[in-house]
Amino acid sequence: MDAHIHPETLEEKPPEFLSSWIYLGKTFIQHNGWLLLGAGVILCCLWIRMKSYIEKFREQQEERRYAALWHKNPDLVHARQEAMEAARLRFQTEHDKKANQHAEKMKERDAKKREEYLGKQGERVPVRVGYRLSDQTSSSNNEGQTQTKSSYRPALGSKHHNSSKEQEHACALPTSAASVH
């Protein structure tokens, strides 16, 4: 008698109406899947093209409502415009204040950098500006002679770079030229 009340295995089946709808949907997709995919792609393309027209239509509708409200109550529109102008002015003053603060910070930073640079330059040995090392050594070693400019001309190519005059100058450097003042 207990065997009739409780079956050996318990199975929970979904309700019949739900399983029939699932079966119908599954078979419809199996038979018309490519058709549904094509329709979806076409709808997406249409939506992309029509979206701008829909937005323009909504903007025009909003403008019409605003114009109707303006005709009915011009004081409300005037108050709204004044509030917008006050907000713009407030934002502009905040922006100007922040811009001035930033400019001051930049000036302070530049002044600090300049002081650091000058402090570092004060620690260095002063260099005479306008003199080349070759001019200093040639004038101290060869007081009566003037040194000619190098014959190196990069625009003429590499064959003029290794000229015999330049090799003579390279070999004829005095031994005291290594010591720099």
MIMITOR-60906 format. One record per residue (C-alpha): residue number from 1; x, y, z. Coordinates in steps of 0.05 Angstrom, whole numbers, plus 32768, in hexadecimal, padded with zeros to 4 digits. Layout:
! residues N
<miza><pos>NUM</pos><x>X</x><y>Y</y><z>Z</z></miza>
...
//
This chain:
! residues 181
<miza><pos>1</pos><x>8000</x><y>8000</y><z>8000</z></miza>
<miza><pos>2</pos><x>803B</x><y>8030</y><z>800C</z></miza>
<miza><pos>3</pos><x>8055</x><y>8023</y><z>7FC6</z></miza>
<miza><pos>4</pos><x>8016</x><y>8042</y><z>7FA8</z></miza>
<miza><pos>5</pos><x>801B</x><y>8082</y><z>7FD0</z></miza>
<miza><pos>6</pos><x>8064</x><y>8091</y><z>7FC3</z></miza>
<miza><pos>7</pos><x>8084</x><y>8080</y><z>7F80</z></miza>
<miza><pos>8</pos><x>80CB</x><y>8065</y><z>7F80</z></miza>
<miza><pos>9</pos><x>80E8</x><y>80A3</y><z>7F5F</z></miza>
<miza><pos>10</pos><x>80CE</x><y>80E9</y><z>7F67</z></miza>
<miza><pos>11</pos><x>80CE</x><y>8114</y><z>7F29</z></miza>
<miza><pos>12</pos><x>80BB</x><y>815D</y><z>7F29</z></miza>
<miza><pos>13</pos><x>809D</x><y>816F</y><z>7EE6</z></miza>
<miza><pos>14</pos><x>8091</x><y>81B7</y><z>7ED1</z></miza>
<miza><pos>15</pos><x>8049</x><y>81CB</y><z>7EC7</z></miza>
<miza><pos>16</pos><x>802C</x><y>81B5</y><z>7E84</z></miza>
<miza><pos>17</pos><x>801E</x><y>81FB</y><z>7E6A</z></miza>
<miza><pos>18</pos><x>8065</x><y>8212</y><z>7E77</z></miza>
<miza><pos>19</pos><x>8085</x><y>81D5</y><z>7E56</z></miza>
<miza><pos>20</pos><x>8058</x><y>81DD</y><z>7E19</z></miza>
<miza><pos>21</pos><x>806D</x><y>8226</y><z>7E11</z></miza>
<miza><pos>22</pos><x>80B6</x><y>8214</y><z>7E18</z></miza>
<miza><pos>23</pos><x>80AE</x><y>81DD</y><z>7DE5</z></miza>
<miza><pos>24</pos><x>808A</x><y>820C</y><z>7DB4</z></miza>
<miza><pos>25</pos><x>80BF</x><y>8242</y><z>7DBC</z></miza>
<miza><pos>26</pos><x>80F7</x><y>8210</y><z>7DB2</z></miza>
<miza><pos>27</pos><x>80D9</x><y>81F3</y><z>7D73</z></miza>
<miza><pos>28</pos><x>80CA</x><y>8238</y><z>7D57</z></miza>
<miza><pos>29</pos><x>8113</x><y>824E</y><z>7D61</z></miza>
<miza><pos>30</pos><x>812B</x><y>820C</y><z>7D42</z></miza>
<miza><pos>31</pos><x>8101</x><y>8216</y><z>7D04</z></miza>
<miza><pos>32</pos><x>8107</x><y>8262</y><z>7CFC</z></miza>
<miza><pos>33</pos><x>814A</x><y>8273</y><z>7D1D</z></miza>
<miza><pos>34</pos><x>816B</x><y>8293</y><z>7CE1</z></miza>
<miza><pos>35</pos><x>812C</x><y>82BB</y><z>7CD4</z></miza>
<miza><pos>36</pos><x>812C</x><y>82D5</y><z>7D1B</z></miza>
<miza><pos>37</pos><x>8176</x><y>82E6</y><z>7D17</z></miza>
<miza><pos>38</pos><x>816B</x><y>830D</y><z>7CD6</z></miza>
<miza><pos>39</pos><x>8130</x><y>8332</y><z>7CF3</z></miza>
<miza><pos>40</pos><x>815A</x><y>8344</y><z>7D31</z></miza>
<miza><pos>41</pos><x>8192</x><y>8360</y><z>7D06</z></miza>
<miza><pos>42</pos><x>8160</x><y>8388</y><z>7CDC</z></miza>
<miza><pos>43</pos><x>813F</x><y>83A4</y><z>7D1B</z></miza>
<miza><pos>44</pos><x>8183</x><y>83B8</y><z>7D38</z></miza>
<miza><pos>45</pos><x>8196</x><y>83DD</y><z>7CF7</z></miza>
<miza><pos>46</pos><x>8153</x><y>8400</y><z>7CF5</z></miza>
<miza><pos>47</pos><x>815A</x><y>8414</y><z>7D3E</z></miza>
<miza><pos>48</pos><x>819F</x><y>8431</y><z>7D32</z></miza>
<miza><pos>49</pos><x>8185</x><y>845A</y><z>7CF7</z></miza>
<miza><pos>50</pos><x>8144</x><y>8470</y><z>7D18</z></miza>
<miza><pos>51</pos><x>8163</x><y>8482</y><z>7D5B</z></miza>
<miza><pos>52</pos><x>817B</x><y>84C6</y><z>7D44</z></miza>
<miza><pos>53</pos><x>8136</x><y>84D6</y><z>7D26</z></miza>
<miza><pos>54</pos><x>8114</x><y>84C1</y><z>7D66</z></miza>
<miza><pos>55</pos><x>8143</x><y>84ED</y><z>7D90</z></miza>
<miza><pos>56</pos><x>8136</x><y>8529</y><z>7D62</z></miza>
<miza><pos>57</pos><x>80EB</x><y>851D</y><z>7D67</z></miza>
<miza><pos>58</pos><x>80EF</x><y>851B</y><z>7DB4</z></miza>
<miza><pos>59</pos><x>8119</x><y>855B</y><z>7DB5</z></miza>
<miza><pos>60</pos><x>80E6</x><y>857E</y><z>7D88</z></miza>
<miza><pos>61</pos><x>80AE</x><y>8566</y><z>7DB5</z></miza>
<miza><pos>62</pos><x>80D2</x><y>8581</y><z>7DF2</z></miza>
<miza><pos>63</pos><x>80DD</x><y>85C4</y><z>7DCF</z></miza>
<miza><pos>64</pos><x>8093</x><y>85C7</y><z>7DBE</z></miza>
<miza><pos>65</pos><x>8080</x><y>85BA</y><z>7E07</z></miza>
<miza><pos>66</pos><x>80B1</x><y>85F0</y><z>7E1D</z></miza>
<miza><pos>67</pos><x>8095</x><y>8622</y><z>7DEA</z></miza>
<miza><pos>68</pos><x>804E</x><y>8613</y><z>7E02</z></miza>
<miza><pos>69</pos><x>8064</x><y>861C</y><z>7E4A</z></miza>
<miza><pos>70</pos><x>8086</x><y>865D</y><z>7E38</z></miza>
<miza><pos>71</pos><x>8047</x><y>8678</y><z>7E17</z></miza>
<miza><pos>72</pos><x>801E</x><y>8665</y><z>7E54</z></miza>
<miza><pos>73</pos><x>804E</x><y>867F</y><z>7E8A</z></miza>
<miza><pos>74</pos><x>8087</x><y>86AD</y><z>7E73</z></miza>
<miza><pos>75</pos><x>809B</x><y>86BD</y><z>7EBB</z></miza>
<miza><pos>76</pos><x>80AD</x><y>8674</y><z>7EC7</z></miza>
<miza><pos>77</pos><x>80DA</x><y>8673</y><z>7E8A</z></miza>
<miza><pos>78</pos><x>80FA</x><y>86B5</y><z>7E9F</z></miza>
<miza><pos>79</pos><x>8108</x><y>8699</y><z>7EE5</z></miza>
<miza><pos>80</pos><x>8126</x><y>865A</y><z>7EC6</z></miza>
<miza><pos>81</pos><x>8154</x><y>8683</y><z>7E9A</z></miza>
<miza><pos>82</pos><x>816B</x><y>86AE</y><z>7ED4</z></miza>
<miza><pos>83</pos><x>817A</x><y>866F</y><z>7EFD</z></miza>
<miza><pos>84</pos><x>81A3</x><y>8653</y><z>7EC3</z></miza>
<miza><pos>85</pos><x>81C9</x><y>8695</y><z>7EBD</z></miza>
<miza><pos>86</pos><x>81D7</x><y>8696</y><z>7F08</z></miza>
<miza><pos>87</pos><x>81F1</x><y>864E</y><z>7F04</z></miza>
<miza><pos>88</pos><x>821E</x><y>865F</y><z>7EC9</z></miza>
<miza><pos>89</pos><x>823A</x><y>869B</y><z>7EEE</z></miza>
<miza><pos>90</pos><x>8247</x><y>8672</y><z>7F2C</z></miza>
<miza><pos>91</pos><x>826B</x><y>863C</y><z>7F04</z></miza>
<miza><pos>92</pos><x>8293</x><y>8671</y><z>7EDF</z></miza>
<miza><pos>93</pos><x>82AA</x><y>8692</y><z>7F20</z></miza>
<miza><pos>94</pos><x>82BD</x><y>864E</y><z>7F3D</z></miza>
<miza><pos>95</pos><x>82E4</x><y>863E</y><z>7EFE</z></miza>
<miza><pos>96</pos><x>8308</x><y>8681</y><z>7EFF</z></miza>
<miza><pos>97</pos><x>831A</x><y>8678</y><z>7F48</z></miza>
<miza><pos>98</pos><x>8336</x><y>8632</y><z>7F3B</z></miza>
<miza><pos>99</pos><x>835C</x><y>864C</y><z>7EFE</z></miza>
<miza><pos>100</pos><x>837C</x><y>8684</y><z>7F27</z></miza>
<miza><pos>101</pos><x>838F</x><y>8653</y><z>7F5E</z></miza>
<miza><pos>102</pos><x>83AE</x><y>8625</y><z>7F2B</z></miza>
<miza><pos>103</pos><x>83D4</x><y>865F</y><z>7F0A</z></miza>
<miza><pos>104</pos><x>83F0</x><y>8674</y><z>7F4F</z></miza>
<miza><pos>105</pos><x>8406</x><y>862D</y><z>7F5D</z></miza>
<miza><pos>106</pos><x>8428</x><y>8629</y><z>7F1A</z></miza>
<miza><pos>107</pos><x>844C</x><y>866B</y><z>7F27</z></miza>
<miza><pos>108</pos><x>8463</x><y>8652</y><z>7F6B</z></miza>
<miza><pos>109</pos><x>847B</x><y>8611</y><z>7F4D</z></miza>
<miza><pos>110</pos><x>84A1</x><y>8635</y><z>7F16</z></miza>
<miza><pos>111</pos><x>84C1</x><y>8663</y><z>7F49</z></miza>
<miza><pos>112</pos><x>84D5</x><y>8628</y><z>7F73</z></miza>
<miza><pos>113</pos><x>84F3</x><y>8604</y><z>7F37</z></miza>
<miza><pos>114</pos><x>8518</x><y>8644</y><z>7F24</z></miza>
<miza><pos>115</pos><x>8535</x><y>864B</y><z>7F6A</z></miza>
<miza><pos>116</pos><x>854A</x><y>8602</y><z>7F6B</z></miza>
<miza><pos>117</pos><x>856B</x><y>8609</y><z>7F26</z></miza>
<miza><pos>118</pos><x>858F</x><y>8649</y><z>7F3B</z></miza>
<miza><pos>119</pos><x>85A5</x><y>8627</y><z>7F7B</z></miza>
<miza><pos>120</pos><x>85C2</x><y>85ED</y><z>7F54</z></miza>
<miza><pos>121</pos><x>85E3</x><y>861D</y><z>7F23</z></miza>
<miza><pos>122</pos><x>8603</x><y>8642</y><z>7F5D</z></miza>
<miza><pos>123</pos><x>8624</x><y>8601</y><z>7F75</z></miza>
<miza><pos>124</pos><x>8643</x><y>85F4</y><z>7F30</z></miza>
<miza><pos>125</pos><x>8684</x><y>8611</y><z>7F17</z></miza>
<miza><pos>126</pos><x>8673</x><y>864B</y><z>7EE9</z></miza>
<miza><pos>127</pos><x>867D</x><y>863D</y><z>7E9F</z></miza>
<miza><pos>128</pos><x>8692</x><y>8674</y><z>7E70</z></miza>
<miza><pos>129</pos><x>865C</x><y>867B</y><z>7E3C</z></miza>
<miza><pos>130</pos><x>8670</x><y>8684</y><z>7DF3</z></miza>
<miza><pos>131</pos><x>86B2</x><y>865E</y><z>7DF5</z></miza>
<miza><pos>132</pos><x>86BE</x><y>861B</y><z>7DD8</z></miza>
<miza><pos>133</pos><x>86ED</x><y>85E9</y><z>7DF8</z></miza>
<miza><pos>134</pos><x>8717</x><y>85E7</y><z>7DB8</z></miza>
<miza><pos>135</pos><x>871D</x><y>8633</y><z>7DB8</z></miza>
<miza><pos>136</pos><x>8735</x><y>8634</y><z>7E01</z></miza>
<miza><pos>137</pos><x>876A</x><y>85FE</y><z>7DF7</z></miza>
<miza><pos>138</pos><x>8784</x><y>8618</y><z>7DB5</z></miza>
<miza><pos>139</pos><x>878A</x><y>865F</y><z>7DCE</z></miza>
<miza><pos>140</pos><x>87AF</x><y>864A</y><z>7E0D</z></miza>
<miza><pos>141</pos><x>87DF</x><y>861A</y><z>7DEB</z></miza>
<miza><pos>142</pos><x>87E8</x><y>863B</y><z>7DA7</z></miza>
<miza><pos>143</pos><x>87E6</x><y>8685</y><z>7DB8</z></miza>
<miza><pos>144</pos><x>87FB</x><y>869E</y><z>7D74</z></miza>
<miza><pos>145</pos><x>87D7</x><y>866B</y><z>7D49</z></miza>
<miza><pos>146</pos><x>878E</x><y>8669</y><z>7D37</z></miza>
<miza><pos>147</pos><x>876B</x><y>8627</y><z>7D2E</z></miza>
<miza><pos>148</pos><x>8743</x><y>861C</y><z>7CEE</z></miza>
<miza><pos>149</pos><x>86FC</x><y>8601</y><z>7CEE</z></miza>
<miza><pos>150</pos><x>86F0</x><y>85B8</y><z>7CE2</z></miza>
<miza><pos>151</pos><x>86E8</x><y>85A3</y><z>7C9B</z></miza>
<miza><pos>152</pos><x>86AF</x><y>8574</y><z>7CAD</z></miza>
<miza><pos>153</pos><x>8672</x><y>8583</y><z>7C83</z></miza>
<miza><pos>154</pos><x>863A</x><y>8551</y><z>7C8E</z></miza>
<miza><pos>155</pos><x>8613</x><y>8568</y><z>7C51</z></miza>
<miza><pos>156</pos><x>864D</x><y>8553</y><z>7C24</z></miza>
<miza><pos>157</pos><x>864F</x><y>850B</y><z>7C3A</z></miza>
<miza><pos>158</pos><x>867E</x><y>84DE</y><z>7C61</z></miza>
<miza><pos>159</pos><x>86BA</x><y>84E2</y><z>7C31</z></miza>
<miza><pos>160</pos><x>86C8</x><y>8529</y><z>7C46</z></miza>
<miza><pos>161</pos><x>86C2</x><y>8517</y><z>7C90</z></miza>
<miza><pos>162</pos><x>8705</x><y>84F2</y><z>7C93</z></miza>
<miza><pos>163</pos><x>8730</x><y>8526</y><z>7C70</z></miza>
<miza><pos>164</pos><x>877B</x><y>8528</y><z>7C7A</z></miza>
<miza><pos>165</pos><x>877A</x><y>856D</y><z>7C9B</z></miza>
<miza><pos>166</pos><x>874A</x><y>8554</y><z>7CD0</z></miza>
<miza><pos>167</pos><x>8776</x><y>8518</y><z>7CDE</z></miza>
<miza><pos>168</pos><x>87B3</x><y>8545</y><z>7CE5</z></miza>
<miza><pos>169</pos><x>878E</x><y>8571</y><z>7D18</z></miza>
<miza><pos>170</pos><x>8778</x><y>8533</y><z>7D3F</z></miza>
<miza><pos>171</pos><x>87C0</x><y>8519</y><z>7D43</z></miza>
<miza><pos>172</pos><x>87DE</x><y>855D</y><z>7D53</z></miza>
<miza><pos>173</pos><x>87B8</x><y>856A</y><z>7D94</z></miza>
<miza><pos>174</pos><x>87E7</x><y>8581</y><z>7DCB</z></miza>
<miza><pos>175</pos><x>87ED</x><y>8558</y><z>7E0A</z></miza>
<miza><pos>176</pos><x>87D7</x><y>8591</y><z>7E36</z></miza>
<miza><pos>177</pos><x>8794</x><y>8596</y><z>7E12</z></miza>
<miza><pos>178</pos><x>8778</x><y>8560</y><z>7E3F</z></miza>
<miza><pos>179</pos><x>877A</x><y>858F</y><z>7E7B</z></miza>
<miza><pos>180</pos><x>873F</x><y>85BE</y><z>7E79</z></miza>
<miza><pos>181</pos><x>873C</x><y>85FF</y><z>7E9F</z></miza>
//
